Amino acid sequence: MTPGSPLQFRLATQDDVPALVALVESAYRGDESRVGWTTEADLLAGQRTDAEGMGHTLSKPGSMVVLALRTGDLLGCANLERQPNAAYFGMFAVRPGLQGGGIGHAIIKECERIAREDWQLSRVRMTVIWSRTELIDWYVRRGYVATGERLPFPYGDQKFGLPKRSDLYFEVYQKSL
């Protein structure tokens, strides 16, 4: 990987599932995730995703996973789903040792471009666990604002992880494009 070379973006295919699962798990769970600043390891144990879930995300109508690559190396990704009035942005991951270097900013800008130019949508929405203040601050600096909506955390559904706290919920943020 050449650090100075530009990022390339492409849409994920089913062939990318193993690499995507490894990337997302490394960014959110376990000790490897602690290298970066986006870890959820103090909030959740267990998996963030698996091959079945990733495959479903890729095959779902109106859903795509945008990949960020440099000289063929997968550095980051995000899921973008077309909804009636907005694009939903989620499963955002950057390789932990590369976080803070602008890759995440480039990915979110590409996803916003797709929502605005390709899908003709005027908003992007996302959910964030309320206690992830550093991550929320990062989104706010990029123009996202809290909507005041709260969604319950899916306690009891292990495909979302094993909560280490009993007070988790999601806050909804959005940005006008």
C-alpha positions, 0 to 999 in steps of 0.5 A: 500500500502506498500512503500517498496514492489516492483512494478508489471507491467501488461497490462491494460484491459477494466476493468481498464478504470475508474481507468486509466481515474482518474489517468491520469486526476489527474496527468495532470489537475486540482488542484490535479495535482498541488501536483505533478510536471507533471501538465499541469493545467497552459497550458490546462483546460478541460480533458486529456482523457475520458472513450471513448478515453481510451477504444479506446487506449486499443482496438487499434491494436499495442497499450497497456497501461502498469500499475505499481502497488504495492500491487494491487494499481495503481500508474502509467501508460503509453501508448506504441504504436508499429509503423513501426520504433519505439515505441511511448511512451505517456499518461505517468502518476504517482499518483501526491503525489508519483511523484519523488519517482522512479515510473516513471523511472521504468515505462519508463524502462519497456516500453523501455524493451517491445519495445526492447525485445518484439517488436524488435524495436530500438527506442522510440519516444514521443511528449512533449509540448515545454514549459514543460522544467522540464519534458523535462529535466527529459526525457533528463536525461534518454537518450532522445534527441530532433529530431528537429521535431515539431508537431502542437497542435490540437487547436479546438479539445477539447478531447486534452484539452482547451488551455490557451495559443496560442503558444503551439506545440509538440517537438519530442524526441527519444531514441535509445535502 
